[in-house]
Amino acid sequence: MRVQVKMSETTELILGIAALIVVITLTRRYHAWRMKRAYIFIIDDLKKNGAYSAHSAVDLPYAKRNLLKMGLRQHHPQALDHLIMENIVGKSEDGRYYLIQGNVRL
């Protein structure tokens, strides 16, 4: 014999809103984690290539957004823009990138 549990509309609404809040929070945390990984990847890549000044600047293939990957979120170009705005990474006149602050810790 099956017992049927009836929830009121208020309870269903509260549970639905709570589930929506959980989904939004987890999505924001996931994208923040991906951005942090992109920051670390870019800084490590510039350190590995020895790009510490405009003279030793390097091209970064992931600096531009790829139109072929439409629908997929690309975190590297956005992370690079944030690093430039925070004066952690510099961009030379010819479009190459270098570390301004060599001892960055994230």
N, C-alpha and C positions, 0 to 999 in steps of 0.2 A: 504494500500500500504506500503510495507516494503522498508526502505532505506538501502542500502547495503554500509557499510563503508569498504574501502579498506586501509589496512596498508601497508606501504612499508616494504621490507625485513629488512631494517636497524632498523625501529621502532620495528618490531617483535623481532629482535635479542637483542635490548636494553632491551625490556620488559622481555624477557626470562632470560637474565643475571641478571637483577634486582630481579626477582623472585627467582633465584638460590641463590643470595646473602642473601636475606631475610630468606630463608629456612635454609641455613648454619648458619646464625647468631642466629636464634631461637633455632636450635638444640644445638649449643654450650652453649647458656644461660641455656637451660634446663638441660644439663649434669652438668654444674657448680652449678646450684641450687641443683641437686641431691647429688653432692659431698659434698656441704656445709651441707646438712641435714645429710649425713652419718657421717661427722666430729662431728657434735653436738650430734648425737645419740651415737657414740662411747664414747665421753668424758662424757656424762651424765651417760651412763651405767657404766663406770669405777668409777665415783664419787658415784653412787648409791650403788655399791658393796664395796666401801671403799678401792679400790685398789690404794694406794698412794706410795707403795714401793714394792720391789721384794718379800718381805715376805708376803705381802697381795695380791699379783697378782692373777688374775682370768683367767679362760679359757673363750674365746669368741667364741661361736659357729659359728659366721659369719666370722671368720678370714680366713678360707680356702674357696677357690672357689669350688662351687658345680657343678660337671660335669653334673648333671641331669637337671640343669637349662640352658642348652646350648641355645644360641640365645637370652637370656635375659641378659642385662647388670647388673652386680653385682658391686655396688659402694662401699660397705663396705670393702672388702679386699683391694681395691686400696686406699681408704681413710685411712685405718689403716697403710698401707705401707708408705703413705705420712706423717702421724703423727709420725711414728717411725723415718723417715729420718729427720724430723724437731725437734727431741728430745722433743716432747710433750708427747709421749707415749713410754714406755720402754718394752722390751721383756726379760723375765727371761730365764735362761738357760734351764728350762724345758718347754718352749714354752708358758708360761702364760704372760698376759699383765697387765701393771700398768701405772698410770699417773706419769710423772716426774715433770711436772709443774701443780700443783693443781689449780691454779687460772687462767686458760686459758679462754680467751674471744674471741669468733669468731664473 
